Amino acid sequence: MISAQYDYIYDGDYNPPLFVEGSHSTYTLPTMIVVKKNNELWWIDRTGTKIFESFFFDNGPDYFKNGLSRILKKNKFGFINKEGHVVIEPQYDFASPFDEAGFSNVCTGCWKTYPPHTKFPIAHNTVDFDACGYIVGGKWGIISVAGKVAVPLVHSSSENARKALQEELLYK
């Protein structure tokens, strides 16, 4: 049980937040859960200890795709599983959610731009920051859910990396 000290509590799946009402409310935690306070999203364990920062995506914490969810550490993206184990160490400036085939677009040296001609780090996309924009620059590649590099990070865009993946899969 953890006392209500957060603005919202999320169960880690793509469900509506569980609101915490009143200073004496409690919630029995699963292995870990995402909490929001002061525009920050954190995975916490049953004792209330912060264990991972969650990426803010689609009006809440990042959700699990192919069993993995994006986390942040020192402005780098990585992935955890539902048991709270780091599967892919935070090392990318951006990583997309995994697609149905088990691939994620990743980049190093990229940034978010909105409006045009501006430059923002991608990692801390908060509710106060306009969610519109484009991720540009850097070198792009593709990784698998196992963390293996499927397409090396040498491409100028995620689209070019995807084309390289399609060609690779076509000729296998």
C-alpha positions in Angstrom: 0.0 0.0 0.0 1.2 3.5 -0.8 -0.3 6.7 0.5 -1.8 9.1 -2.0 1.0 11.5 -2.8 0.7 11.6 -6.6 -1.6 13.4 -9.1 -2.4 10.2 -11.0 -1.6 6.5 -10.9 -1.4 4.3 -14.0 -1.4 0.6 -14.1 1.3 0.3 -16.8 -1.1 -0.8 -19.5 -3.1 1.5 -21.8 -5.9 2.1 -19.3 -7.4 5.3 -17.9 -5.5 6.7 -14.9 -6.6 5.6 -11.4 -7.3 8.9 -9.6 -6.1 9.2 -6.1 -8.5 11.3 -4.1 -7.8 12.7 -0.7 -4.6 12.6 1.3 -5.5 9.3 3.0 -6.3 7.2 -0.1 -4.3 4.1 -0.7 -3.8 1.8 -3.6 -2.4 -1.8 -3.5 0.4 -1.9 -6.1 1.3 -4.7 -8.5 5.0 -5.2 -9.1 5.4 -1.7 -10.4 3.2 1.1 -11.5 3.5 4.5 -13.1 2.7 7.6 -11.1 2.5 11.3 -12.1 3.5 14.2 -10.0 4.5 17.7 -11.1 4.4 16.7 -14.8 6.8 13.8 -14.3 6.0 10.1 -14.9 7.8 7.5 -12.9 7.7 3.7 -12.6 7.7 2.9 -8.8 7.9 -0.4 -7.0 5.6 -1.6 -4.2 7.6 0.4 -1.6 7.1 3.7 -3.6 10.7 3.8 -4.7 11.2 5.4 -8.1 12.9 2.9 -10.4 12.5 4.2 -14.0 11.3 7.4 -15.6 8.5 6.7 -18.1 8.3 8.5 -21.5 5.2 10.7 -21.8 3.3 9.5 -24.8 -0.2 9.9 -26.1 -1.5 11.8 -23.0 0.1 9.5 -20.4 2.9 7.1 -19.7 4.3 5.0 -22.6 2.4 1.8 -22.9 3.6 -1.7 -23.6 4.0 -2.9 -27.2 5.3 -6.4 -27.8 5.8 -6.7 -24.0 8.1 -3.6 -23.7 7.7 0.0 -22.6 10.0 2.9 -23.2 12.0 4.3 -20.2 14.3 7.3 -19.9 17.7 7.5 -18.2 19.9 10.6 -18.6 17.8 11.7 -21.6 18.3 8.3 -23.4 15.6 5.8 -24.4 15.6 2.2 -23.4 13.0 -0.5 -22.7 11.7 -2.5 -19.8 9.4 -5.5 -19.6 6.3 -5.9 -17.4 8.3 -7.5 -14.7 10.4 -4.3 -14.4 13.6 -5.7 -16.0 15.6 -3.6 -18.3 15.6 -5.5 -21.7 17.3 -2.8 -23.7 19.6 -0.3 -21.9 18.8 3.4 -22.4 21.2 4.4 -25.2 19.2 6.1 -27.9 18.1 9.7 -28.3 14.8 8.4 -29.5 13.1 5.0 -29.9 9.6 4.4 -31.3 7.3 1.8 -29.8 7.8 -1.6 -31.2 5.6 -2.5 -34.2 3.6 -5.7 -34.6 6.6 -7.4 -36.2 8.8 -6.6 -33.2 10.9 -3.7 -34.6 11.6 -0.2 -33.3 13.0 2.8 -35.1 15.9 4.3 -33.1 18.2 7.2 -33.6 21.2 8.9 -32.1 21.9 12.6 -32.6 18.2 13.4 -33.4 16.0 16.1 -31.9 12.4 17.3 -31.9 11.4 20.5 -33.9 8.2 22.5 -33.5 7.6 25.1 -34.6 10.1 24.8 -37.6 13.7 25.9 -36.9 13.5 25.1 -33.2 15.4 22.3 -31.5 14.3 20.4 -28.4 15.5 17.2 -26.7 13.0 14.4 -27.2 13.3 12.6 -23.9 11.3 15.1 -21.8 8.1 15.5 -23.8 5.9 16.7 -21.0 2.2 17.6 -20.8 3.2 21.3 -20.9 5.1 20.8 -24.2 3.1 20.8 -27.5 2.9 17.2 -28.6 3.1 18.2 -32.3 6.4 18.3 -34.1 8.9 16.2 -36.0 11.9 14.2 -34.9 14.7 15.0 -37.3 18.5 14.8 -37.8 20.9 12.2 -36.4 21.5 8.7 -37.6 18.6 6.1 -37.8 18.5 2.4 -37.5 16.2 -0.4 -36.3 16.3 -2.8 -33.4 14.4 -5.9 -32.5 12.6 -6.6 -29.2 15.7 -8.6 -28.2 17.7 -5.4 -28.6 19.6 -6.7 -31.6 20.4 -4.2 -34.3 18.4 -5.2 -37.4 19.5 -2.1 -39.4 22.6 -0.2 -38.5 22.3 3.4 -37.3 23.7 4.9 -40.5 20.5 6.2 -42.2 19.4 9.9 -42.5 15.8 9.2 -41.6 13.5 6.5 -40.1 11.9 6.1 -43.5 15.3 5.2 -45.0 16.0 2.7 -42.2 12.6 1.1 -42.8 13.3 0.7 -46.5 16.6 -0.9 -45.6 14.8 -3.3 -43.3 12.3 -4.2 -46.0 15.1 -4.9 -48.4 16.9 -7.0 -45.8 13.8 -9.1 -45.1 13.0 -9.4 -48.8 16.4 -11.0 -49.6 16.6 -13.4 -46.6 
